[in-house]
Amino acid sequence: MDRLYLIAEAGGEHFAIPAEAVESVVTASDVVPVPLADPMIAGVSALRSKVITVVDTVAAIEGGSAAVAAGSSLVVVKIEDFLYGLAVDDVHDVVDFSADPERLGASFAPGWQRVSTGVIEIEDRTIVVIDPGALLTTPEVAAA
């Protein structure tokens, strides 16, 4: 069965998100910081009269503090009835892929292994497929 994936880039890394997880791709308006939020949370932003939580995708995967500016591209996903905007550097394409993602090899960093459901090969390039919900689980929570 063919599957569609949105190919995006963050922190210089290309990755895929299953298209069925994507609500839309938008440009971030003002991102308002939220006091005491997890460091990967850049803040909240308005999207068609709804509030979305803006997540710095690189900070969520590799650790560190969020840094998302107005004008950044956001891949909007719905997780447990809440909207999240995953900040990315670029959105490249939507691709059709017929096979299931293959198991992720040991050569990937721990953060990528934590959020990945596998890899796909597109045009001789290995692309990590991520689970958007796993981005919201920090390594400390996953280890508990």
Legacy VTK file of the C-alpha trace (Angstrom):
# vtk DataFile Version 3.0
C-alpha trace
ASCII
DATASET POLYDATA
POINTS 144 float
0.000 0.000 0.000
1.397 3.386 -0.962
1.969 5.988 1.728
2.466 9.710 1.419
5.184 11.513 3.371
5.901 15.203 3.773
9.653 15.786 3.411
10.953 18.638 5.564
14.306 19.897 6.803
15.362 21.129 10.228
18.874 21.768 11.477
20.291 20.626 8.139
18.627 17.195 8.376
15.930 15.959 6.012
13.133 13.926 7.567
9.700 12.601 6.653
6.379 12.918 8.454
3.490 10.634 7.463
1.093 12.843 5.500
-1.908 11.596 7.475
-0.389 13.258 10.572
-0.122 16.669 8.876
-2.984 19.162 9.192
-1.300 21.961 7.220
1.918 23.852 6.573
1.865 27.524 7.554
4.143 30.458 8.226
4.461 31.337 11.898
3.008 34.629 12.989
4.192 36.103 16.268
5.380 33.382 18.636
4.585 34.313 22.235
6.835 32.652 24.850
5.159 30.611 27.595
6.704 30.903 31.065
8.006 27.643 32.562
7.396 25.693 29.327
9.704 22.870 28.341
12.838 24.269 26.622
11.781 22.777 23.261
8.563 24.845 23.311
9.105 28.179 21.568
5.695 29.439 22.667
2.228 29.748 21.215
0.957 31.288 18.017
-2.399 31.986 16.389
-3.629 29.852 13.512
-7.039 30.633 12.009
-8.435 31.772 15.395
-6.924 28.779 17.198
-3.901 28.699 19.453
-1.126 26.271 18.535
1.903 25.265 20.554
5.082 25.965 18.584
7.798 23.330 18.978
11.393 23.830 17.884
11.893 20.531 16.049
15.687 20.561 16.420
15.478 21.304 20.164
12.930 18.500 20.561
15.221 15.991 18.824
18.705 17.086 19.844
17.982 18.972 23.064
18.626 22.619 23.799
16.416 25.659 23.947
13.830 26.649 21.393
14.555 29.449 18.944
11.712 30.031 16.488
11.150 33.374 14.809
8.055 34.802 13.165
8.129 33.833 9.510
9.396 30.294 10.187
7.636 27.421 8.459
5.453 25.291 10.734
4.217 21.792 9.971
0.946 21.677 11.895
0.081 18.300 13.412
-2.710 17.194 15.726
-1.630 15.117 18.704
-4.225 13.989 21.239
-6.668 16.705 20.068
-4.116 19.530 20.405
-2.493 21.419 17.525
1.280 21.752 17.410
3.385 23.680 14.932
6.679 21.895 14.301
9.170 24.564 13.269
11.229 23.547 10.231
13.773 25.281 8.035
12.111 24.165 4.828
9.358 21.964 3.429
10.527 20.189 0.286
7.923 17.855 -1.138
5.269 15.223 -0.607
6.406 11.817 -1.809
4.642 8.544 -2.454
6.434 5.524 -0.975
5.197 1.974 -1.366
7.209 0.048 1.259
7.075 0.211 5.034
9.899 2.218 6.628
12.978 0.107 7.342
14.500 -0.216 10.784
16.692 2.698 11.843
20.408 1.862 11.979
22.714 2.478 14.914
24.533 5.266 13.064
21.798 7.777 13.901
22.035 9.996 16.979
19.958 8.988 20.028
17.482 11.852 19.547
16.695 10.732 16.003
16.385 7.114 17.150
13.913 8.193 19.845
11.536 9.955 17.414
11.942 7.666 14.400
9.673 4.923 13.127
12.266 3.906 10.518
13.876 5.158 7.329
12.894 5.354 3.685
15.132 5.658 0.618
14.286 8.477 -1.768
16.526 9.304 -4.731
19.506 7.472 -3.150
19.049 9.405 0.086
18.146 7.883 3.447
15.345 9.873 5.094
14.308 9.341 8.716
10.550 8.970 9.229
9.505 10.596 12.490
6.529 10.140 14.777
5.337 13.682 15.599
3.983 12.510 18.966
7.428 11.223 19.952
8.817 14.751 19.547
6.800 15.796 22.583
8.327 13.097 24.763
11.608 14.347 26.132
14.371 11.796 26.839
13.783 12.223 30.591
10.082 11.320 30.235
10.859 8.410 27.883
13.333 6.963 30.405
10.844 7.097 33.310
LINES 1 145
144 0 1 2 3 4 5 6 7 8 9 10 11 12 13 14 15 16 17 18 19 20 21 22 23 24 25 26 27 28 29 30 31 32 33 34 35 36 37 38 39 40 41 42 43 44 45 46 47 48 49 50 51 52 53 54 55 56 57 58 59 60 61 62 63 64 65 66 67 68 69 70 71 72 73 74 75 76 77 78 79 80 81 82 83 84 85 86 87 88 89 90 91 92 93 94 95 96 97 98 99 100 101 102 103 104 105 106 107 108 109 110 111 112 113 114 115 116 117 118 119 120 121 122 123 124 125 126 127 128 129 130 131 132 133 134 135 136 137 138 139 140 141 142 143
